[in-house]
Amino acid sequence: MHGFKLLDRFKSTQVHALSPQDSNPCSRGKLSKCKFTNTGSVAQALLPCGLPTTELLEPSIDSYLKPIDYVESLAEIYRRLNTCSQTDKSLLCIEQFSILRGLGDPKLLRRCLCAARQYAIDVHSKVVLSAWLRFERREDEFIGVSSKDCSGYILECPMAALVSGYDPNSIYDHCQCGQDNLEAVDNQILIGNEGSSLEEDSDVSFCIGDELVHCVRFKIASLSSPFKAMLYGSFVESRRDKIDFSKIGISVKGMRAVQVYSRTGRVDLFCPEIVLELLSFANRFCCEELKCACDAHLASLVCGTEDALILIDHGLEERANLLVASCLQVFLRELPNSLYNHKVMSVFCNSEARERLAMLGHASFLLYYFLSQVAMEENMASNAAVMLLEGLEEFATEKWQKALTLHQLGCVMLERKEYKGAQFYFEAAVEAGHVYSLAGVARTKYKQGQQYSAFRLMNSLIFKHKPVGWMYQERSLYGVGQEKIMDMNTATELDPTLSFPYKFRAVMKVEEKQIRAAITEIDKIIGFKLSPDCLELRAWFFIALEDFESALRDIRALLTLEPKYMMFHGRVSGDHLVELLSHRIRLWSLADCWMQLYERWSSVDDIGSLAVLHQMLSNDPAKSLLWFRQSLLLLRLNCQKAAMRCLRLARNHTSSVHERLIYEGWLLFDSGHREEALSRAEKSISIQRSFEAFFLMAYTLADTNLDPESSSTVIQLLEEALRCPSDGLRKGQALNNLGSIYVDCGKLDQAADCYMNALNIKHTRAHQGLARVYHLKNQRKAAFDEMTKLIEKAHGSASAYEKRSEYCDREKAKDDLNMATQLDPLRTYPYRYRAAVLMDDQKETEALEELTKAIAFKPELQMLHLRAAFYESMGDKTSARQDCEAALCLDQNHTDTLNLYNRTQDQATRSI
């Protein structure tokens, strides 16, 4: 009935109550560009546009696949992965990647790409996937690293990618790069020795102009069937000692190279021009082995973009598969820079070039998927994004591929303000089965002044499907009055991770002159989901209050996430606004900065700590230590992409080899290469003993399940780290980690000493470890009090409330977990605890509902496993199996879920 009342209100008012925004649409992920309230204070100079109004705020349309029911989609993918043929598995992993993109977990996505590479069979797929994995690590940003450099593993090795075949078990092995360079001298000696006897047994000569090239007839005949027929068949050449090759199209040097190859089987000592001649000659006379040798050798010579641009035309002309693959590999491993080279783009975007690539099997959905994602990430509205997506559309064959391509074309057209084109593509995506694209259809209608039609479309969608948060969020854009607010609130209730409703409610409070309340509202999402647009909005509010210090803090923190962020709708750079605000507050000296960093780090003020580090880096941008510290904070805030960028900058800026090895080790650790990370740490220690090298080694070893011997090694490494020079911030972390290992080993007194020492140097998080020690000593009250101290120091810490719940009675635990959910709805333990309590109380329906409401916006492994167990206990084997399959799609090796899944499968088999 709520929807029908709103329809009546539309009928009684003007359809275009809100003007179309074609002239000034809001840019993607930011606020709109027009209609602001005036501030009328000294802050006016810093708010040239005033404050934003709610009228033109709007969320972006997500550019990835967004299933209505994630659990069902994940379960289906898992079933298909288990039953598909080996040849289909790689592309199915890419489909899995596409669906999981909406969950925003970089490690999960990398795992999908690794699996796709693992099961790839053909050279083309291996080349694309190896380059994609490299791009995800953004190795292009490393100083001193070329596109053909190898990480040391087959997974991303450029040479291993050029080897066709299926060998999934070797993918994580070390490659052979660097071990095959000893043959050149031997080859030269071999060729030299052969050269002395080249003409001794010649029995046929080939005339090219006035020159003769002496050859051995049977060796030339063995190059191909046509030569065998020519030299030993019924042709006149079989009876001649001299054969005229003047019109064949090969030079004298080229023919001599043919003669040398016929005797030695090698082409690797000829210059590239001669090898290209040999390649053309091999094609003309069907010399397959010679062609393969030329193809492989030329492929090995492609080192950079210029080489690739020259050689790819020859490769396409001569149908040299490996050469074309090697050229493509360079273009792909140079991304995103390749997007700005018009010659490279013509290879991918020119229809004739694309057709030639396709004829060799080097134009595919996979290739254009990778290219288009990079282009969209660089600039959503660029011509490159459009052209590459059009290429993607050409190669989309499966239903999900068409849906994805059409939806992304709709998103790009929407960003380019081409609303009719966007509507066309969104509608086509809906036809292909992607329901979420209806949000794009509604938005484009709204942009074209059809607000009522947009509302009606979203209203129909809500009635037809089980509602999810984004449906109400989208409908709220087209509603009016109190109904709009109700839809916003419902969207937050169904999916508290959606940022737009918080932003809208905050700006609405600003319009009501309640700026403090607006800050409180936007704080709710900043507390658990840090994003540049929300930090920007809060900075605006602080400027309006003339709280310039807080505004500057937020802008500095924002710039650590996106260094080139443009404030005020793209009108003012963040760095410029920092400069303007800096004139209105007292600037800190370097000593002040260290003191502030220590203070904020100790009070678990991560955003404040980021801001201090940003100021320190603005004064000393080459300080690698500061970039490293920034990466640690960003990881804590779950901003992995920005954290990895800071780690790369730390690696690039360091002047010492032992420090560079440490930063490379952390980068390798975060991409799953633990052995290589350990190796980097050991090399660093061999050069210079340092806190960070020992800490990296200890952390990497402790990341796996520790046996007593490994635990002892980790303890020794952390003790060595503590003996090395470092500051209190890092030593506090090391003491905290050492305490944790001692607890795991049952050495509670030593653990307590570590935590107390950490607290003495203001490592506030050590309260949590000390509370655990008290709990294990059956001192529950002391444990509760210790966590209360942490809560008092770390304001708004959801994890602290969650942990304290373990040390109190059920009612108090319930209050703490409710507070944890309120502060951070993404934490899953509170949902699981409440569901388990309800299940114990035999409230099965309520227990399932508790888990289901969280799974709807965060389909997480542990929650899916628990719900599957609940379903099994209730006798609903079908639902239990589906939840198990969805969980295993997230982690196929999760032992408890595998056992539960196998059990439900056995029960289903026995019941047949």
Residue pairs with C-beta under 8 A, 6 or more apart in sequence:
2 483
2 486
3 459
3 462
3 463
5 483
6 455
6 459
6 479
6 480
6 483
7 455
7 456
7 459
9 480
9 481
9 483
10 451
10 452
10 455
10 480
13 480
15 449
15 450
15 451
15 452
16 449
16 451
17 451
17 480
18 55
18 56
18 451
20 447
20 448
20 449
21 32
21 56
21 447
22 417
22 419
22 447
24 32
24 33
24 34
24 56
25 32
25 33
25 417
25 447
26 32
26 33
26 56
26 57
26 58
26 569
27 33
27 569
27 570
28 60
28 380
28 415
29 60
29 532
29 533
30 533
30 536
30 569
30 570
31 52
31 57
31 503
31 533
31 536
31 537
31 569
32 52
32 56
32 57
32 58
32 569
33 49
33 56
33 569
34 56
35 52
35 53
35 55
35 56
36 49
36 50
36 51
36 52
36 53
37 50
37 51
37 52
37 53
37 510
37 511
38 44
38 50
39 47
39 50
39 51
39 544
41 544
41 546
42 546
43 543
43 544
43 545
43 546
44 50
46 543
46 548
46 551
46 577
46 580
46 581
47 540
47 543
47 544
47 568
48 568
48 571
48 572
49 568
49 569
49 571
51 507
51 510
51 540
51 541
51 544
52 507
52 510
52 537
52 540
53 507
53 511
54 504
54 507
54 508
54 511
57 500
57 503
57 504
57 507
58 443
58 477
58 500
59 473
59 474
59 498
59 499
59 500
61 410
61 411
61 414
61 439
61 440
61 443
62 102
62 411
62 436
63 376
63 380
63 407
63 408
63 411
63 412
64 98
64 101
64 102
64 404
64 408
65 98
65 99
65 101
65 102
65 400
65 403
65 404
65 407
65 434
65 436
66 102
66 434
66 436
66 470
67 73
67 99
67 102
67 436
68 435
68 436
68 465
68 466
68 468
69 466
70 99
70 102
70 103
70 855
70 856
70 859
70 886
71 855
71 859
71 864
71 882
71 883
71 886
72 882
72 886
73 99
74 99
74 100
74 859
74 885
74 886
74 889
74 890
75 881
75 882
75 883
75 885
75 886
75 889
76 885
77 92
77 95
77 96
77 99
77 889
78 885
78 886
78 888
78 889
78 892
79 885
80 92
81 89
81 92
81 93
81 96
81 889
81 892
84 92
86 119
86 121
86 166
87 121
89 115
89 119
90 115
90 116
90 117
90 118
90 119
90 120
90 121
90 125
90 129
91 116
91 365
91 366
93 112
93 113
93 115
93 116
93 119
94 112
94 116
94 366
94 369
95 398
95 400
96 112
96 115
96 889
97 109
97 112
97 113
97 116
98 400
98 404
100 108
100 109
100 112
100 890
101 109
103 858
103 859
106 136
106 640
106 641
107 640
107 672
108 890
109 136
110 133
110 136
110 671
110 672
113 129
113 132
113 133
113 136
114 133
114 155
114 171
114 672
116 125
116 129
117 126
117 129
117 130
117 133
117 155
117 171
118 155
118 168
118 171
119 166
119 168
120 126
120 129
121 164
121 165
121 166
122 164
122 361
123 161
123 162
123 163
123 164
123 321
123 322
123 325
124 325
124 328
124 361
124 362
124 364
124 366
124 367
125 364
125 366
126 160
126 161
126 162
126 163
126 164
127 161
127 162
127 325
127 328
127 329
127 332
128 328
128 332
128 364
128 366
128 367
128 370
129 161
129 366
130 155
130 156
130 157
130 158
130 160
130 161
130 329
131 329
131 332
131 333
131 335
131 370
132 332
132 370
133 155
133 156
134 140
134 151
134 156
134 333
135 332
135 333
135 335
135 336
135 370
135 374
137 644
137 667
137 671
138 644
138 645
138 648
139 145
139 149
139 151
140 147
140 333
140 334
140 335
140 336
140 337
141 645
141 648
141 652
142 648
142 651
142 652
143 652
146 303
146 304
147 158
147 304
147 330
147 333
147 334
148 158
148 302
148 303
148 330
148 333
150 156
150 157
150 158
150 159
150 175
150 177
150 178
151 157
151 673
151 676
152 174
152 175
152 177
152 676
153 172
153 173
153 174
153 175
153 673
153 676
154 160
154 170
154 171
154 172
154 173
154 174
154 175
155 171
155 172
157 175
157 177
158 329
158 333
159 175
159 176
159 177
159 300
160 175
160 176
161 325
161 329
162 296
162 299
162 322
162 325
162 326
162 329
184 268
187 266
187 268
187 269
188 269
190 264
190 266
191 260
191 264
191 266
191 269
194 260
194 263
194 264
195 260
198 214
198 259
198 260
198 263
199 214
201 216
202 214
202 215
202 216
203 216
203 217
203 241
204 214
204 215
204 216
204 217
204 220
204 231
204 240
204 241
204 242
204 243
205 212
205 213
205 214
205 215
205 241
205 242
205 243
206 212
206 213
206 215
206 242
206 243
206 244
206 245
206 255
207 242
207 243
207 244
207 245
207 246
208 245
208 246
208 248
208 250
208 251
208 252
208 255
209 246
209 252
211 252
212 242
213 252
213 255
213 256
213 258
213 259
214 259
215 258
215 259
215 262
216 262
216 263
217 231
217 232
218 231
219 262
219 263
220 227
220 231
220 258
220 259
220 262
221 227
221 228
221 230
221 231
221 232
222 228
222 262
223 258
223 262
223 285
223 287
223 289
223 290
224 285
224 286
224 287
224 288
224 290
225 286
226 285
226 286
227 285
227 287
229 235
230 237
230 238
230 243
231 237
231 238
232 238
237 243
245 255
248 281
248 284
249 280
249 281
249 284
250 258
250 277
250 280
250 281
251 277
253 274
253 277
254 274
254 277
254 278
254 281
257 267
257 270
257 274
257 275
257 277
257 278
258 278
258 281
258 290
260 266
260 270
261 267
261 278
261 290
261 293
265 289
265 293
266 293
267 275
267 278
267 290
267 293
267 294
267 297
268 297
270 278
272 298
272 301
272 311
275 294
275 297
275 298
276 294
276 298
276 314
278 290
278 294
279 291
279 294
279 295
279 298
279 314
279 318
279 320
280 318
281 287
281 290
282 288
282 290
282 291
282 294
283 291
283 318
283 319
291 318
291 320
294 320
295 315
295 320
295 321
295 322
295 323
296 322
298 311
298 314
298 315
298 320
298 322
298 323
298 326
299 320
299 322
299 323
299 325
299 326
300 326
301 307
301 311
302 308
302 311
302 323
302 326
302 327
302 329
302 330
303 330
304 330
305 330
305 331
305 334
305 338
305 341
305 344
307 327
307 330
308 326
308 327
308 328
308 330
308 331
309 327
309 343
309 344
309 347
311 323
311 326
311 327
312 323
312 324
312 327
312 328
312 347
314 320
314 323
315 321
315 323
315 324
315 327
315 360
316 324
316 353
316 356
316 357
316 360
319 359
319 360
321 360
321 361
321 362
324 357
324 360
324 362
325 362
328 357
328 362
328 367
331 338
331 344
331 347
331 348
332 338
332 370
332 371
334 344
335 371
335 374
336 374
336 375
336 377
336 378
338 344
338 345
339 345
339 374
339 375
339 378
339 382
339 384
345 384
345 387
346 353
347 353
347 357
348 354
348 367
348 368
348 371
348 387
348 388
348 391
349 384
349 387
349 388
349 391
354 363
354 391
354 394
355 363
357 363
363 391
363 395
364 395
365 392
365 395
365 396
365 397
365 401
367 395
368 388
368 389
368 391
368 392
368 394
368 395
369 392
371 388
371 391
371 392
372 385
372 388
372 389
372 391
372 392
372 408
375 382
375 384
375 385
375 388
375 389
376 385
376 389
376 408
376 411
376 412
378 384
378 385
379 385
380 411
380 412
380 415
381 412
381 415
381 416
385 412
386 409
386 412
386 413
386 416
389 405
389 408
389 409
389 412
390 409
392 405
392 408
393 402
393 405
393 406
393 409
395 401
396 402
396 404
396 405
399 432
399 433
400 433
402 429
402 432
403 429
403 432
403 433
403 434
403 437
404 434
406 425
406 426
406 428
406 429
406 432
406 434
406 437
407 425
407 426
407 429
407 434
407 436
407 437
407 440
409 425
410 422
410 423
410 424
410 425
410 426
410 429
410 437
410 440
410 444
411 422
411 440
412 422
413 419
413 421
413 422
413 425
414 422
414 440
414 443
414 444
414 447
417 447
419 444
419 447
419 448
420 444
420 448
422 440
422 444
423 440
423 441
423 444
423 445
423 448
425 440
426 437
426 438
426 440
426 441
426 444
427 437
427 441
429 437
429 440
430 437
430 438
430 441
435 461
435 465
436 470
438 457
438 458
438 461
439 458
439 470
439 471
439 474
441 457
442 454
442 455
442 457
442 458
442 474
442 478
443 454
443 474
443 477
445 451
445 453
445 454
445 457
446 454
446 477
446 478
451 478
452 478
454 477
454 478
455 475
455 478
455 479
458 471
458 474
458 475
458 478
459 475
461 471
462 471
462 472
462 475
465 471
467 490
467 494
468 494
468 495
468 856
468 857
469 490
469 491
469 492
469 493
469 494
469 495
469 497
469 498
469 856
469 857
470 491
470 495
470 498
471 491
472 487
472 488
472 490
472 491
472 494
473 487
473 488
473 491
473 495
473 498
473 500
473 501
475 487
476 484
476 485
476 487
476 488
476 491
476 501
476 504
479 487
485 505
485 508
488 501
488 504
488 505
489 501
491 498
491 500
491 501
492 498
492 501
492 502
494 853
494 856
494 857
495 856
495 857
496 825
496 857
497 529
497 825
497 826
497 857
497 858
499 525
499 529
499 531
499 533
499 534
502 521
502 522
502 524
502 525
502 534
503 522
503 533
503 534
503 537
505 521
506 518
506 519
506 521
506 522
506 537
506 541
507 518
507 537
509 515
509 517
509 518
509 521
510 518
510 541
510 544
515 541
515 544
515 545
516 545
518 541
519 538
519 541
519 542
522 534
522 537
522 538
522 541
523 538
525 531
525 534
526 534
526 535
526 538
526 607
527 796
527 798
527 823
527 824
528 798
528 823
528 824
528 825
528 826
529 826
530 557
530 561
530 607
530 637
530 638
530 639
531 561
532 558
532 561
532 562
532 565
535 554
535 555
535 557
535 558
535 561
535 607
536 554
536 555
536 558
536 565
536 567
538 554
539 550
539 551
539 554
539 555
539 558
539 567
540 551
542 548
542 550
542 551
542 554
543 551
543 581
548 581
548 584
548 585
549 585
551 581
552 578
552 581
552 582
552 585
552 611
553 607
553 608
553 611
554 607
554 611
555 567
555 574
555 577
555 578
555 581
556 578
556 610
556 611
556 614
556 615
557 607
557 608
557 610
557 611
557 614
558 565
558 574
559 565
559 574
559 575
559 578
559 614
560 610
560 613
560 614
560 630
560 634
560 642
560 646
561 634
561 639
561 642
562 574
562 642
563 574
564 573
564 574
565 573
565 574
566 572
566 573
566 574
567 573
567 574
567 577
568 577
578 618
588 596
588 612
588 615
590 616
590 619
593 612
593 615
593 616
596 608
596 612
597 609
597 612
597 613
597 616
597 729
598 728
598 729
598 762
600 608
600 609
600 612
601 609
601 729
602 762
602 763
602 764
602 793
603 764
603 793
603 794
603 795
604 764
604 765
604 793
604 794
604 797
606 633
606 636
606 637
607 637
609 633
610 630
610 633
610 634
610 637
613 626
613 629
613 630
613 633
614 630
616 623
616 626
617 623
617 626
617 627
617 630
620 626
621 653
622 653
623 653
624 649
624 650
624 651
624 653
624 654
624 655
624 659
624 663
625 650
627 646
627 647
627 649
627 650
627 653
628 646
628 647
628 650
628 663
628 666
628 692
629 729
630 643
630 646
631 643
631 644
631 646
631 647
631 650
631 666
632 643
634 640
634 642
634 643
634 646
635 643
640 670
644 667
644 670
647 663
647 666
647 667
647 670
648 663
648 667
650 663
651 660
651 663
651 664
651 667
654 660
654 663
656 688
657 687
658 683
658 684
658 685
658 687
658 688
658 690
658 693
659 684
659 690
659 692
661 680
661 681
661 683
661 684
661 687
661 693
662 680
662 681
662 684
662 690
662 692
662 693
662 696
664 680
665 676
665 677
665 678
665 679
665 680
665 681
665 684
665 696
665 700
666 677
666 696
668 674
668 676
668 677
668 680
669 677
669 696
669 699
669 700
669 703
674 700
674 703
674 704
677 696
677 700
678 697
678 700
678 701
680 696
681 693
681 694
681 696
681 697
681 700
682 697
684 690
684 692
684 693
684 696
685 693
685 694
685 697
689 720
689 724
690 724
691 721
691 722
691 724
691 725
691 726
691 730
691 731
691 734
692 721
692 726
692 730
694 717
694 718
694 720
694 721
694 724
695 717
695 718
695 721
695 730
695 733
695 734
695 737
697 717
698 714
698 717
698 718
698 721
698 734
698 737
699 737
701 710
701 713
701 714
701 717
702 714
702 737
702 741
704 710
706 714
706 741
706 744
708 745
711 741
711 744
711 745
714 741
715 738
715 741
715 742
715 745
718 734
718 737
718 738
718 741
719 738
721 734
722 731
722 734
722 735
722 738
726 734
728 761
728 762
728 763
729 763
731 761
732 758
732 761
732 762
732 763
732 766
733 763
735 754
735 755
735 757
735 758
735 761
735 763
735 766
736 754
736 755
736 758
736 763
736 765
736 766
736 769
738 754
739 750
739 751
739 752
739 754
739 755
739 758
739 766
739 769
739 770
739 773
740 751
740 769
742 748
742 750
742 751
742 754
743 751
743 769
743 772
743 773
743 776
748 773
748 776
748 777
751 769
751 773
752 770
752 773
754 766
754 769
755 766
755 767
755 769
755 770
755 773
756 766
756 770
758 766
758 769
759 766
759 767
759 770
764 790
764 793
764 794
765 790
765 794
767 786
767 787
767 789
767 790
767 793
768 786
768 787
768 790
768 799
768 800
768 803
770 786
771 782
771 783
771 784
771 786
771 787
771 790
771 803
771 804
771 807
772 783
774 780
774 782
774 783
774 786
775 783
775 806
775 807
780 807
780 808
783 806
783 807
784 804
784 807
784 808
787 800
787 803
787 804
787 807
788 804
790 797
790 800
790 803
790 804
791 797
791 800
791 801
791 804
794 800
796 823
797 823
798 819
798 820
798 821
798 823
798 824
798 827
799 820
799 824
799 827
801 816
801 817
801 819
801 820
801 823
802 816
802 817
802 820
802 827
802 829
802 830
804 816
805 812
805 813
805 814
805 816
805 817
805 820
805 830
805 833
806 813
808 816
810 837
813 833
814 834
814 837
817 829
817 830
817 833
817 834
818 830
820 827
820 829
820 830
821 827
821 830
821 831
825 854
825 857
826 858
828 854
828 858
828 860
828 862
828 863
831 850
831 851
831 853
831 854
831 863
832 851
832 862
832 863
832 866
834 850
835 847
835 848
835 850
835 851
835 866
835 867
835 870
836 847
836 866
838 844
838 846
838 847
838 850
839 847
839 870
839 873
844 870
844 874
847 870
848 867
848 870
848 871
851 863
851 866
851 867
851 870
852 867
854 860
854 863
855 863
855 864
855 867
859 886
859 890
860 890
861 887
861 890
861 891
861 894
861 897
864 883
864 884
864 886
864 887
864 890
864 897
865 883
865 884
865 887
865 894
865 896
865 897
865 900
867 883
868 879
868 880
868 881
868 883
868 884
868 887
868 897
868 900
868 901
868 904
869 880
869 900
871 877
871 879
871 880
871 883
872 880
872 900
872 903
872 904
877 904
877 907
877 908
877 911
880 900
880 904
881 901
881 904
881 905
881 908
884 897
884 900
884 901
884 904
885 901
887 894
887 897
888 894
888 897
888 898
888 901
891 897
